[in-house]
Amino acid sequence: MSGRTKLYRMKRSIIKIFERYTTTPKLIKNWRLWAFRRAVSPWFSISLWALSLNGERYYLGNDPIDDLILVDVLQNHRHLYLPDKVIQDKDFLILDIGAHHGIVAVSMLLHFPKSFLIAVEPNPDAHQYLRRNLEANQLTIRVEIVKSALSAFDGVGILSKGNKGSWSDTVVTDAKEASGDRVATNTITSILQGRQPNLIKCNAEGAEYHLFPELFSQAIYPAFVILMAHPEFGSVDDLVFLFQRHGYQVVDVASGHHRPRLHCYLEDSPLLRRN
């Protein structure tokens, strides 16, 4: 490599560092530290507590996906995760499927202060961060952590690590087809144990295609569903039709090119505001 090429690459790296630093949203009190973390993230990781302007604390570890989720929750897609249409009551139950590190769970619990949340997360690496975020915001008493993957049966699966960060991890039930950590799998019936969620957030790499048919077959109809659908695992159109057949309104909310993000809700539910 010539000296000129090295100089050019160094210049490009400096420009990218500057761009990542200056484009970091000013959403938290310790913004400069967060901007520095983002600027140097391609080379090394800096863990930190992000202190929101409203007082929440979010731990950002060595997974850069945490930064993307934080921006979504605090700014870009806040209306997706914290819908104003929902009215909570004293027995408000949230089911968070794919709870990851708990950034969305913390935001939901603080937004709905009378709620209780069931956090379903199969990744063993995520559990320590999930609990850390809940403890830092004094929310553990309002959460049940289920350390398993949602599945069509109770048993054991394999957590297969994706190549696009922790969001692309999937659980497969045929051990011959994947290698990875063994994790528990549970049906929604086993997880709920007779409880009926009012609000569901589902981002579970295809588990939605057996979750909602199972719920509806048991006459369990949550008032509001925040659904991140995965076309690579099933038909989104069929899933939307299933919701509509059971009386749900389905609204596209901030969908990406390959990732539909939907709000599905029962218009006449007493837990929803009228338009």
Backbone bond lengths (Angstrom), bond angles and torsions (degrees), N, CA, C in turn:
res aa  C-N    CA-C-N  psi(-1)  N-CA   C-N-CA  omega(-1)  CA-C   N-CA-C  phi
1 M - - - 1.458 - - 1.526 109.67 -
2 S 1.319 115.94 128.64 1.460 120.41 -177.92 1.523 111.09 -73.96
3 G 1.319 115.51 161.49 1.455 121.10 178.05 1.520 111.58 -61.58
4 R 1.330 115.77 -36.19 1.472 119.41 179.88 1.532 110.83 -65.99
5 T 1.336 116.21 -40.01 1.463 119.84 178.80 1.520 110.89 -64.94
6 K 1.335 116.70 -42.44 1.457 120.33 177.90 1.519 111.11 -61.31
7 L 1.295 116.70 -41.76 1.456 121.40 179.89 1.527 110.98 -64.56
8 Y 1.330 115.78 -40.40 1.465 120.30 179.26 1.528 110.52 -63.94
9 R 1.333 116.74 -45.16 1.464 120.34 -179.48 1.521 111.27 -65.38
10 M 1.315 116.82 -38.18 1.458 120.53 177.55 1.528 110.43 -63.37
11 K 1.331 115.23 -41.41 1.463 119.83 178.81 1.521 110.94 -63.11
12 R 1.349 116.73 -43.05 1.458 120.11 179.13 1.519 111.26 -63.55
13 S 1.330 117.49 -38.63 1.464 120.95 178.90 1.520 110.79 -63.91
14 I 1.326 116.69 -42.44 1.463 120.48 179.83 1.523 110.32 -63.68
15 I 1.328 116.54 -40.31 1.466 120.74 178.77 1.530 110.87 -63.02
16 K 1.338 116.38 -42.92 1.461 120.39 179.78 1.524 111.37 -65.75
17 I 1.333 117.19 -39.78 1.464 120.63 176.66 1.517 110.07 -59.40
18 F 1.328 115.78 -46.03 1.466 120.94 -179.80 1.526 110.74 -62.77
19 E 1.350 117.01 -42.30 1.462 120.70 -179.21 1.526 111.00 -64.67
20 R 1.335 117.17 -44.10 1.460 119.45 -179.71 1.528 111.44 -65.78
21 Y 1.326 116.41 -34.60 1.454 119.82 179.52 1.528 110.56 -68.93
22 T 1.321 116.39 -49.17 1.471 120.21 -173.60 1.526 113.09 -75.32
23 T 1.339 118.44 -20.97 1.462 120.26 -179.70 1.524 112.82 -95.03
24 T 1.318 118.12 2.30 1.459 120.70 175.98 1.526 109.47 -67.26
25 P 1.340 118.36 123.74 1.475 120.29 -178.24 1.531 111.39 -62.26
26 K 1.303 116.79 140.75 1.465 121.59 179.99 1.526 109.53 -87.54
27 L 1.336 114.46 70.20 1.455 121.01 -173.90 1.518 113.55 -104.99
28 I 1.322 116.93 -11.00 1.466 120.55 -176.19 1.520 110.17 -128.83
29 K 1.326 115.24 162.21 1.458 120.67 -176.40 1.531 111.63 -66.31
30 N 1.319 116.60 -42.19 1.469 120.35 179.67 1.529 110.12 -94.45
31 W 1.322 115.12 54.95 1.464 122.52 -174.68 1.526 112.39 -60.12
32 R 1.318 117.94 -41.99 1.473 120.58 -175.32 1.524 111.55 -62.21
33 L 1.322 116.43 -40.24 1.458 119.75 178.37 1.519 110.83 -66.36
34 W 1.315 116.82 -39.98 1.470 120.91 177.23 1.528 110.15 -64.69
35 A 1.321 116.77 -42.38 1.473 120.26 179.02 1.531 110.66 -61.98
36 F 1.325 117.01 -39.66 1.462 120.02 177.89 1.525 110.70 -65.61
37 R 1.333 116.46 -41.29 1.473 120.33 177.08 1.523 110.31 -57.39
38 R 1.335 116.78 -46.11 1.459 120.74 -179.11 1.522 111.33 -67.51
39 A 1.314 117.12 -35.51 1.462 120.93 -176.97 1.525 111.60 -65.61
40 V 1.328 116.80 -37.92 1.472 119.83 -174.94 1.525 112.56 -100.69
41 S 1.333 117.74 5.49 1.465 121.26 -173.72 1.533 114.97 -57.96
42 P 1.353 120.34 -30.40 1.471 117.40 178.54 1.523 113.85 -66.31
43 W 1.337 117.74 -19.25 1.461 120.81 -175.02 1.529 112.99 -108.21
44 F 1.312 118.08 -39.13 1.463 120.01 176.85 1.518 109.33 -157.63
45 S 1.348 114.94 162.31 1.459 120.90 -173.51 1.526 110.94 -105.52
46 I 1.323 115.86 136.85 1.454 122.53 173.93 1.526 107.78 -117.38
47 S 1.323 117.53 116.27 1.460 121.05 177.42 1.522 109.62 -83.40
48 L 1.335 115.49 145.77 1.461 118.40 -179.93 1.520 110.19 -159.98
49 W 1.337 114.74 162.60 1.449 121.54 170.53 1.519 107.63 -94.60
50 A 1.331 117.09 119.62 1.457 121.37 175.01 1.527 107.72 -86.50
51 L 1.315 116.59 122.28 1.461 122.65 -176.35 1.526 108.49 -102.94
52 S 1.319 116.90 106.69 1.460 120.28 -175.45 1.522 111.12 -71.42
53 L 1.307 115.76 161.95 1.462 121.25 -179.85 1.520 111.40 -67.05
54 N 1.343 117.26 -20.59 1.469 121.53 179.27 1.518 113.39 -94.14
55 G 1.333 116.60 -1.16 1.464 119.52 176.19 1.508 115.74 105.15
56 E 1.355 118.65 -7.37 1.462 119.42 177.26 1.525 110.28 -70.27
57 R 1.335 114.93 155.61 1.462 121.93 176.90 1.532 108.03 -122.37
58 Y 1.331 115.31 127.51 1.458 120.88 179.95 1.525 108.87 -125.80
59 Y 1.329 115.73 125.13 1.465 119.65 178.65 1.521 109.61 -86.23
60 L 1.316 115.78 125.74 1.464 122.11 177.60 1.526 107.31 -109.49
61 G 1.331 116.16 110.10 1.454 121.21 -177.32 1.511 112.26 -94.61
62 N 1.330 116.04 -139.50 1.465 119.81 -174.92 1.523 113.04 -91.58
63 D 1.329 116.93 11.54 1.460 121.21 179.39 1.530 108.68 -104.41
64 P 1.338 118.48 111.44 1.472 120.56 -177.94 1.516 113.70 -64.07
65 I 1.333 117.50 -15.22 1.461 120.44 177.08 1.523 110.34 -64.07
66 D 1.337 117.32 -28.76 1.466 120.51 177.08 1.523 111.30 -56.03
67 D 1.324 117.04 -39.99 1.464 120.85 -179.41 1.523 110.97 -64.72
68 L 1.330 116.67 -40.68 1.458 121.00 179.98 1.525 110.65 -65.97
69 I 1.335 116.41 -41.93 1.463 119.89 179.13 1.524 110.54 -64.27
70 L 1.323 116.48 -42.01 1.461 120.24 -178.78 1.529 110.97 -61.00
71 V 1.326 116.99 -43.68 1.464 120.72 178.23 1.528 110.24 -63.10
72 D 1.334 116.62 -40.85 1.463 119.94 179.28 1.525 111.45 -63.26
73 V 1.341 116.09 -45.93 1.466 120.49 -175.72 1.527 111.66 -69.57
74 L 1.311 116.94 -40.31 1.462 120.52 -176.33 1.525 113.17 -85.32
75 Q 1.346 117.56 -20.94 1.460 117.57 -173.60 1.534 113.76 -144.04
76 N 1.320 117.54 -70.29 1.463 120.57 -165.22 1.528 114.29 -61.47
77 H 1.342 117.07 -44.18 1.457 120.79 -175.88 1.524 111.66 -129.78
78 R 1.312 116.18 37.81 1.468 120.21 179.72 1.531 111.09 -58.31
79 H 1.329 116.52 -38.50 1.461 120.73 -179.40 1.531 111.79 -67.69
80 L 1.329 116.86 -22.11 1.461 120.29 177.31 1.523 110.55 -70.66
81 Y 1.330 116.22 -48.00 1.466 121.25 -175.40 1.524 113.18 -85.39
82 L 1.325 117.83 -26.57 1.460 121.73 -175.82 1.533 109.18 -125.28
83 P 1.321 117.32 70.44 1.471 120.69 -174.56 1.520 111.98 -67.42
84 D 1.327 116.13 129.60 1.463 121.24 179.15 1.518 112.26 -69.38
85 K 1.323 116.71 -17.37 1.454 121.09 -177.05 1.529 112.69 -68.73
86 V 1.331 116.45 -20.02 1.460 121.11 -173.61 1.525 110.71 -86.17
87 I 1.340 115.69 133.48 1.459 122.88 173.02 1.523 107.34 -112.51
88 Q 1.311 117.52 126.35 1.460 119.61 -179.82 1.516 110.31 -91.57
89 D 1.336 115.45 155.14 1.461 120.52 169.22 1.521 108.03 -121.03
90 K 1.317 117.15 -174.88 1.463 120.24 -172.12 1.525 113.28 -68.39
91 D 1.329 118.26 -20.85 1.466 121.56 -179.60 1.522 111.20 -111.01
92 F 1.302 117.27 34.41 1.465 122.86 -174.09 1.525 109.89 -72.17
93 L 1.338 116.79 122.26 1.465 122.24 -177.36 1.524 110.00 -115.01
94 I 1.334 115.88 125.35 1.462 122.94 177.27 1.527 108.69 -107.14
95 L 1.311 116.54 134.80 1.460 122.22 173.99 1.526 107.86 -112.61
96 D 1.322 116.09 114.48 1.470 122.09 -178.08 1.525 108.07 -106.89
97 I 1.321 116.36 101.90 1.463 121.53 -177.75 1.524 108.43 -98.55
98 G 1.313 115.91 115.76 1.453 122.15 -170.48 1.520 108.91 88.71
99 A 1.325 115.93 54.98 1.472 121.26 -173.18 1.519 112.88 -71.38
100 H 1.345 117.57 -18.53 1.459 122.52 176.74 1.534 109.89 55.19
101 H 1.332 118.28 -124.86 1.463 122.03 -176.66 1.519 113.23 -96.70
102 G 1.325 116.65 5.02 1.460 119.96 172.16 1.512 116.17 89.64
103 I 1.311 118.68 8.22 1.468 120.11 -179.40 1.521 110.44 -65.13
104 V 1.329 117.34 -44.62 1.462 120.49 177.79 1.525 110.12 -68.79
105 A 1.331 117.42 -40.88 1.467 121.06 -179.09 1.527 111.21 -59.69
106 V 1.330 117.04 -45.23 1.464 120.77 178.47 1.521 110.32 -59.68
107 S 1.320 116.84 -46.25 1.462 121.03 -179.22 1.519 111.62 -61.68
108 M 1.329 116.65 -41.75 1.459 120.32 179.90 1.524 112.03 -66.01
109 L 1.314 116.31 -44.43 1.458 120.12 -178.14 1.528 111.78 -64.25
110 L 1.314 116.85 -35.18 1.457 120.17 178.42 1.524 111.37 -77.72
111 H 1.328 116.75 -32.00 1.468 120.85 178.28 1.527 110.98 -72.75
112 F 1.348 115.80 -34.20 1.466 121.51 177.35 1.531 108.18 -114.96
113 P 1.322 117.98 82.02 1.473 121.54 -169.14 1.528 115.44 -66.93
114 K 1.342 118.71 -12.38 1.461 120.91 178.28 1.523 112.14 -99.57
115 S 1.306 117.20 8.00 1.463 121.17 -171.65 1.527 112.45 -91.07
116 F 1.333 114.15 161.11 1.468 124.21 168.80 1.519 106.42 -121.70
117 L 1.333 117.08 144.98 1.462 120.51 -173.52 1.522 111.28 -128.46
118 I 1.328 115.82 135.81 1.462 122.81 171.37 1.525 106.92 -102.60
119 A 1.333 116.95 116.19 1.464 122.28 -177.33 1.525 109.13 -102.31
120 V 1.320 116.74 114.44 1.468 122.15 -179.13 1.521 108.22 -104.09
121 E 1.324 116.47 118.41 1.463 120.70 -177.81 1.533 109.60 -150.05
122 P 1.342 117.83 119.62 1.465 120.01 -176.63 1.527 115.07 -85.42
123 N 1.329 118.06 -21.77 1.467 120.82 -171.57 1.529 111.23 -74.95
124 P 1.338 119.14 114.95 1.466 120.65 -179.53 1.521 113.01 -59.25
125 D 1.330 117.62 -32.40 1.458 120.75 179.87 1.525 111.54 -67.29
126 A 1.317 117.38 -26.43 1.462 121.06 -176.59 1.523 112.64 -81.39
127 H 1.325 117.46 -23.03 1.459 119.59 -171.83 1.528 112.95 -62.58
128 Q 1.336 117.30 -38.68 1.464 119.11 -178.93 1.525 111.16 -65.34
129 Y 1.331 117.20 -37.03 1.458 120.40 179.46 1.527 111.07 -74.06
130 L 1.317 115.92 -37.75 1.458 120.58 176.39 1.521 110.55 -58.81
131 R 1.325 116.34 -50.06 1.463 119.67 -179.76 1.528 111.41 -66.87
132 R 1.323 117.19 -36.61 1.465 120.21 179.77 1.525 111.06 -62.02
133 N 1.327 116.92 -43.30 1.462 120.10 179.40 1.522 112.06 -67.08
134 L 1.324 116.55 -37.69 1.461 119.66 178.35 1.524 111.21 -67.72
135 E 1.327 116.96 -43.77 1.462 121.04 179.96 1.522 111.62 -63.59
136 A 1.339 117.08 -40.83 1.461 120.60 -177.26 1.519 111.78 -64.02
137 N 1.329 116.98 -25.71 1.458 121.14 179.83 1.532 112.40 -105.62
138 Q 1.341 115.71 11.58 1.464 122.94 176.35 1.534 111.49 56.37
139 L 1.326 114.94 49.30 1.465 120.24 -175.21 1.527 113.55 -119.24
140 T 1.320 118.37 0.81 1.467 119.62 -173.87 1.527 112.42 -60.95
141 I 1.324 117.62 -30.38 1.469 120.64 -178.02 1.530 111.24 -68.47
142 R 1.329 116.66 -16.27 1.465 120.59 -177.37 1.529 112.02 -107.10
143 V 1.329 116.63 15.88 1.475 120.08 -175.71 1.523 110.65 -135.51
144 E 1.314 115.02 139.57 1.463 122.39 168.09 1.520 107.26 -112.89
145 I 1.328 117.17 120.84 1.461 121.46 179.72 1.529 109.33 -94.62
146 V 1.318 116.06 123.34 1.464 121.93 177.64 1.523 107.33 -106.60
147 K 1.325 116.12 111.88 1.459 121.12 -175.59 1.529 110.40 -89.92
148 S 1.306 115.14 70.02 1.465 120.07 179.86 1.520 109.40 -159.20
149 A 1.312 114.56 169.76 1.463 121.27 175.56 1.515 108.88 -98.24
150 L 1.311 115.77 145.66 1.451 120.05 174.19 1.525 108.76 -74.23
151 S 1.328 115.93 132.07 1.464 119.96 -174.84 1.516 110.26 -147.96
152 A 1.316 115.07 172.89 1.458 120.54 176.67 1.526 111.71 -80.34
153 F 1.334 117.55 -6.59 1.462 120.11 179.40 1.527 109.66 -151.28
154 D 1.318 116.34 159.60 1.458 122.52 174.21 1.524 108.66 -84.59
155 G 1.321 116.53 128.80 1.455 119.26 -179.51 1.505 111.94 173.44
156 V 1.341 115.73 -135.77 1.459 122.11 -177.37 1.522 108.51 -135.57
157 G 1.319 115.53 139.80 1.459 121.20 175.90 1.513 110.57 -129.93
158 I 1.323 115.56 -179.29 1.459 122.49 179.06 1.521 108.90 -115.85
159 L 1.337 116.34 124.80 1.452 120.93 176.26 1.526 108.37 -83.40
160 S 1.326 115.53 109.15 1.460 121.65 -179.37 1.516 108.95 -95.38
161 K 1.337 116.57 121.60 1.457 121.29 -177.59 1.526 110.73 -77.37
162 G 1.338 115.69 131.66 1.450 121.21 178.26 1.516 111.57 -84.45
163 N 1.314 116.36 173.40 1.469 121.16 -179.13 1.524 112.54 -103.31
164 K 1.348 116.53 12.62 1.464 120.56 179.80 1.521 111.20 -124.02
165 G 1.335 116.08 33.29 1.455 119.61 -178.72 1.513 111.08 91.37
166 S 1.322 116.04 179.19 1.458 121.07 -172.13 1.519 113.40 -66.38
167 W 1.327 118.27 -21.37 1.458 119.80 178.42 1.520 112.79 -68.31
168 S 1.317 118.54 -18.00 1.460 120.54 -179.58 1.531 111.88 -97.72
169 D 1.338 117.37 7.06 1.461 120.29 174.53 1.527 109.20 -69.13
170 T 1.317 116.54 140.51 1.459 120.84 179.12 1.525 109.50 -134.03
171 V 1.316 115.36 155.60 1.460 121.48 176.72 1.523 108.16 -108.06
172 V 1.323 115.91 125.09 1.463 121.11 177.77 1.518 108.66 -114.00
173 T 1.305 115.63 149.06 1.470 119.99 -175.97 1.517 113.18 -98.99
174 D 1.335 117.15 -6.67 1.467 121.12 177.29 1.524 108.47 -105.20
175 A 1.316 116.32 103.98 1.469 120.97 -175.79 1.523 112.38 -62.17
176 K 1.323 118.33 -20.00 1.463 120.90 -179.67 1.527 111.49 -72.41
177 E 1.348 116.61 -19.69 1.453 119.60 -173.68 1.525 113.61 -97.71
178 A 1.331 118.66 -4.28 1.466 119.37 -175.96 1.516 110.23 -156.15
179 S 1.316 114.67 160.10 1.454 121.19 173.99 1.520 107.91 -123.49
180 G 1.324 116.58 150.41 1.450 120.61 -179.25 1.510 110.86 154.82
181 D 1.315 116.39 -162.83 1.462 121.83 -179.01 1.528 110.87 -77.29
182 R 1.310 115.30 140.10 1.465 120.57 173.01 1.525 108.36 -78.01
183 V 1.320 116.79 131.01 1.458 121.49 179.58 1.518 109.52 -133.86
184 A 1.315 115.83 155.20 1.462 120.58 177.16 1.521 110.23 -71.89
185 T 1.326 116.04 149.20 1.463 121.71 172.02 1.523 108.27 -124.41
186 N 1.330 115.34 141.50 1.463 120.31 179.90 1.521 110.99 -139.94
187 T 1.305 115.68 147.87 1.454 120.75 172.66 1.525 108.85 -76.00
188 I 1.304 116.08 162.27 1.463 119.65 177.62 1.524 110.31 -65.99
189 T 1.321 117.07 -29.21 1.465 120.72 177.42 1.525 110.63 -62.69
190 S 1.337 116.92 -43.70 1.463 121.02 178.72 1.524 111.53 -66.78
191 I 1.327 116.46 -36.68 1.464 120.41 -178.08 1.524 111.65 -70.75
192 L 1.313 116.30 -43.84 1.468 119.42 -175.44 1.523 112.97 -77.69
193 Q 1.320 118.10 -34.17 1.459 122.00 179.92 1.527 111.74 50.66
194 G 1.314 115.25 48.48 1.461 120.26 175.64 1.520 115.05 90.63
195 R 1.327 117.33 -10.69 1.471 119.51 179.44 1.522 110.46 -78.90
196 Q 1.327 115.86 154.43 1.463 120.41 -179.16 1.521 109.58 -122.84
197 P 1.331 117.44 111.34 1.467 120.22 -178.36 1.526 111.87 -71.35
198 N 1.330 115.11 144.15 1.462 121.37 175.31 1.525 111.69 -89.58
199 L 1.323 116.12 -32.40 1.460 122.58 -178.16 1.523 108.66 -134.80
200 I 1.323 116.62 131.02 1.459 121.17 177.37 1.520 109.22 -121.64
201 K 1.342 115.90 130.87 1.459 121.04 166.62 1.520 107.01 -110.27
202 C 1.323 116.62 121.22 1.464 119.91 -175.41 1.523 110.47 -124.56
203 N 1.317 115.57 115.10 1.461 122.40 172.86 1.520 105.99 -138.30
204 A 1.331 116.13 82.49 1.461 119.81 -164.31 1.517 113.99 -134.32
205 E 1.336 116.97 34.48 1.463 121.12 170.05 1.514 113.46 48.52
206 G 1.331 116.49 50.35 1.455 120.73 173.55 1.513 115.82 99.98
207 A 1.338 117.88 -11.48 1.466 119.74 -179.84 1.523 112.03 -64.94
208 E 1.334 116.76 -17.71 1.466 120.41 -179.43 1.527 112.23 -61.51
209 Y 1.334 117.25 -24.49 1.463 119.81 -174.05 1.526 113.17 -76.49
210 H 1.326 117.62 -16.56 1.464 118.63 171.14 1.532 111.88 -113.97
211 L 1.335 117.54 -16.77 1.465 120.79 178.73 1.524 111.62 -62.96
212 F 1.314 116.78 -56.85 1.459 119.37 -171.05 1.529 113.22 -72.56
213 P 1.344 120.05 -37.01 1.475 117.59 171.51 1.525 112.28 -58.40
214 E 1.350 116.93 -38.92 1.466 119.53 179.55 1.523 111.01 -67.43
215 L 1.331 117.10 -42.76 1.468 120.19 178.44 1.526 110.94 -60.41
216 F 1.332 116.14 -50.18 1.462 119.80 -175.47 1.522 111.41 -66.35
217 S 1.329 117.08 -31.79 1.464 119.84 178.77 1.523 111.53 -66.00
218 Q 1.342 116.81 -21.19 1.457 122.50 177.94 1.534 112.17 -101.34
219 A 1.331 115.73 12.92 1.470 121.83 179.65 1.526 112.04 59.79
220 I 1.329 116.21 36.80 1.459 122.23 174.15 1.524 107.24 -103.80
221 Y 1.326 115.33 113.63 1.456 121.03 -175.36 1.532 109.48 -125.60
222 P 1.324 118.35 92.52 1.473 119.96 177.20 1.523 110.26 -61.65
223 A 1.321 115.65 146.39 1.462 119.62 -178.17 1.519 111.71 -65.30
224 F 1.336 115.92 -33.54 1.475 119.32 -174.04 1.519 109.22 -144.60
225 V 1.331 115.72 136.70 1.468 122.05 178.64 1.523 108.86 -127.76
226 I 1.329 115.71 127.89 1.466 122.45 171.92 1.517 105.95 -102.56
227 L 1.315 115.77 110.48 1.458 120.34 -168.94 1.523 111.60 -119.53
228 M 1.335 116.20 119.83 1.453 122.53 168.29 1.528 106.59 -99.69
229 A 1.326 115.78 101.71 1.466 120.42 -174.62 1.525 111.18 -85.51
230 H 1.335 115.55 154.27 1.461 121.76 -176.35 1.526 109.08 -124.13
231 P 1.328 117.71 96.83 1.471 120.93 -176.75 1.518 113.83 -60.76
232 E 1.330 117.48 -23.21 1.457 119.51 -178.01 1.531 112.85 -71.42
233 F 1.356 116.92 -11.39 1.460 119.70 -177.96 1.528 113.24 -112.15
234 G 1.316 117.72 -5.97 1.458 119.33 -178.21 1.517 111.44 177.89
235 S 1.319 116.03 -175.35 1.463 122.17 -177.98 1.526 110.34 -91.17
236 V 1.317 116.72 113.65 1.462 121.14 176.81 1.525 110.02 -66.28
237 D 1.337 117.44 -37.67 1.466 120.93 179.74 1.526 111.04 -60.99
238 D 1.332 116.74 -41.91 1.463 120.11 178.64 1.524 110.84 -65.14
239 L 1.334 116.11 -38.22 1.458 119.96 -179.98 1.527 110.41 -67.50
240 V 1.325 117.02 -41.89 1.464 121.05 176.91 1.534 109.94 -61.39
241 F 1.329 116.56 -42.94 1.463 120.18 178.79 1.523 110.99 -61.90
242 L 1.325 117.00 -38.04 1.468 121.08 178.03 1.529 110.25 -59.94
243 F 1.337 116.29 -46.89 1.462 119.48 177.71 1.525 110.97 -60.56
244 Q 1.302 116.61 -47.23 1.471 120.38 -177.67 1.520 111.57 -63.11
245 R 1.317 116.87 -36.66 1.469 121.10 179.29 1.519 111.92 -64.16
246 H 1.340 115.61 -25.58 1.467 120.29 178.47 1.530 112.27 -99.56
247 G 1.314 116.63 19.05 1.449 120.73 170.53 1.510 116.20 91.09
248 Y 1.328 117.92 11.03 1.463 121.02 -178.11 1.529 111.78 -87.92
249 Q 1.325 114.31 143.39 1.457 121.24 164.65 1.528 107.37 -85.26
250 V 1.315 117.85 135.44 1.467 121.86 -179.36 1.522 108.18 -120.51
251 V 1.337 115.54 122.05 1.461 121.40 -176.63 1.520 108.97 -124.00
252 D 1.320 115.93 130.74 1.465 121.06 175.29 1.521 109.30 -73.40
253 V 1.324 116.39 128.63 1.470 121.36 -178.16 1.521 108.74 -130.28
254 A 1.318 116.81 109.21 1.469 121.35 172.60 1.523 113.18 54.65
255 S 1.319 117.62 40.35 1.458 120.15 179.60 1.523 110.76 -69.83
256 G 1.337 115.11 139.79 1.449 120.76 172.09 1.517 109.85 -88.55
257 H 1.327 115.75 -179.81 1.462 120.17 -176.47 1.527 111.64 -63.75
258 H 1.337 116.67 -38.23 1.462 120.27 -177.79 1.521 112.46 -117.61
259 R 1.332 117.67 9.71 1.462 118.91 -176.56 1.524 110.88 -139.07
260 P 1.347 117.43 93.14 1.462 120.06 176.34 1.531 111.36 -62.85
261 R 1.318 115.81 132.67 1.466 122.12 174.50 1.518 107.15 -120.11
262 L 1.320 116.47 117.48 1.450 121.38 -169.17 1.523 111.92 -126.15
263 H 1.332 115.69 146.38 1.458 122.76 165.54 1.519 107.37 -106.07
264 C 1.323 116.30 125.83 1.455 121.90 177.59 1.531 107.23 -121.52
265 Y 1.330 117.52 123.54 1.461 118.61 -174.11 1.521 111.64 -147.91
266 L 1.345 113.74 155.32 1.456 122.07 176.79 1.521 108.00 -92.90
267 E 1.310 116.59 108.92 1.455 122.16 -172.31 1.513 113.56 -56.99
268 D 1.348 117.33 -34.94 1.463 120.32 -175.40 1.533 113.31 -92.59
269 S 1.335 118.08 10.25 1.458 120.13 179.58 1.531 111.06 -68.90
270 P 1.322 118.43 138.18 1.467 121.02 176.59 1.527 113.22 -66.38
271 L 1.320 116.58 -11.30 1.465 120.68 179.43 1.535 112.29 -89.26
272 L 1.316 117.12 4.12 1.464 120.51 -178.07 1.519 109.98 -121.74
273 R 1.322 114.81 142.60 1.466 120.86 174.81 1.515 109.58 -74.24
274 R 1.308 116.33 144.09 1.454 121.38 175.78 1.530 109.44 -80.28
275 N 1.305 116.24 145.62 1.468 120.43 177.73 1.527 110.42 -68.81
